Amino acid sequence: MPFSSTWRNLLDNVEQLPSNATLVTPLSRKAFHVTDVQEHRVLIQYRDDDETIPLQRDQFETLAQRIQDARGEFDLDRLPPDAEPYATVLSLHPRFEVDDQKGALSEGETPTGSPLVDADAGPEETDAEREEPDVPVYTDALLLVDELERHDVTTLESMETPALVNLYTLLSDVQRNANDLRKDVRSVLLARLHHDQPLSGQFGSVQRTSRRNRSLKDEETVLNALEAAGIERERVTTVDAGKVDDALDVTELSETDVYEVEESEYIRKADVDEDSKETRLQGLKDRLAETEGEEAEELREEIEDLEERINELTEFRSGRSFQTK
């Protein structure tokens, strides 16, 4: 099939996108919008970036050819970072599909939808009612924010003891629940990370990494292997703490005879008053629900200003051309 037919079909599908449709790149997950569709190119704009980027027809044709050369399945890791939007837009054609699990852009006969388009997402939808996330860290974080607003934590020594206890309890709860949620998020992200290609968001980026965990084989196997290599057993054998403790139980030796003992003190959360937390939390929810008028508008403006400052600090600019090999 000549690419002219493919190109016309692709442009028709791009033009049918809702005006607020958000597209994302397949590897780095950067959000962008289509701003215009022209005869020989598609114009896009990354979120939080005013620069318009043209995606040229001949580059789409080259990418389609690369897919055919790869027998219908092109590895996304072979894409330069600047070429990722081409894969996203090409996946709007019913014959092309991005497979997140395989990390590939493929061509087939069965029409498919693109997983890289969210027709309902976008910063324009700010009037929708926000729903409270049903995760433990949300409620504890809300309580913690309120506690931080009511006390000057830059001078902990001046805070009263009950306030310090409340602060420590909430910090502990947030840490535990945030770590549980972090592990859940990590599991999902691992399925979307491909090799050394980083994923970027508004506040940072992540990259797949690995670590090696070692554990010794049984003692006899290790010692026999070392002896066969000319290493005497005495050079690698050490005192086993567990066996020493057993010996202390049947001798008159004291702990300090065989251990260097150093004591340190720390704080451990003993109990949590869930009823008090729930009462305080409900009060905060009621106060937030009643916030309206000038006070609410000022709060929204402050949040928008903060988001703009965060965007300026976390913005990442890359090259713009799609180079092919």
Sequence and secondary structure as in RCSB ss.txt:
>XXXX:A:sequence
MPFSSTWRNLLDNVEQLPSNATLVTPLSRKAFHVTDVQEHRVLIQYRDDDETIPLQRDQFETLAQRIQDARGEFD
LDRLPPDAEPYATVLSLHPRFEVDDQKGALSEGETPTGSPLVDADAGPEETDAEREEPDVPVYTDALLLVDELER
HDVTTLESMETPALVNLYTLLSDVQRNANDLRKDVRSVLLARLHHDQPLSGQFGSVQRTSRRNRSLKDEETVLNA
LEAAGIERERVTTVDAGKVDDALDVTELSETDVYEVEESEYIRKADVDEDSKETRLQGLKDRLAETEGEEAEELR
EEIEDLEERINELTEFRSGRSFQTK
>XXXX:A:secstr
  HHHHHHHHHHHHHTS TT EEE TTT  EEEEEEE SSEEEEEETT   EEEEEHHHHHHHHHHHHHTTTEEE
GGGS GGGHHHHHHHTTSTTEEEETTTTEEEE SS    TTEETT STT  SS      SHHHHHHHHHHHHHHH
S GGGGGGS HHHHHHHHHHHHHHHHHHHHHHHHHHHHHHTT  TT  EE SS EE            HHHHHHH
HHHTT  GGGT    HHHHHHHHHTSS  HHHH               HHHHHHHHHHHHHHHHH  HHHHHHHH
HHHHHHHHHHHHHH           
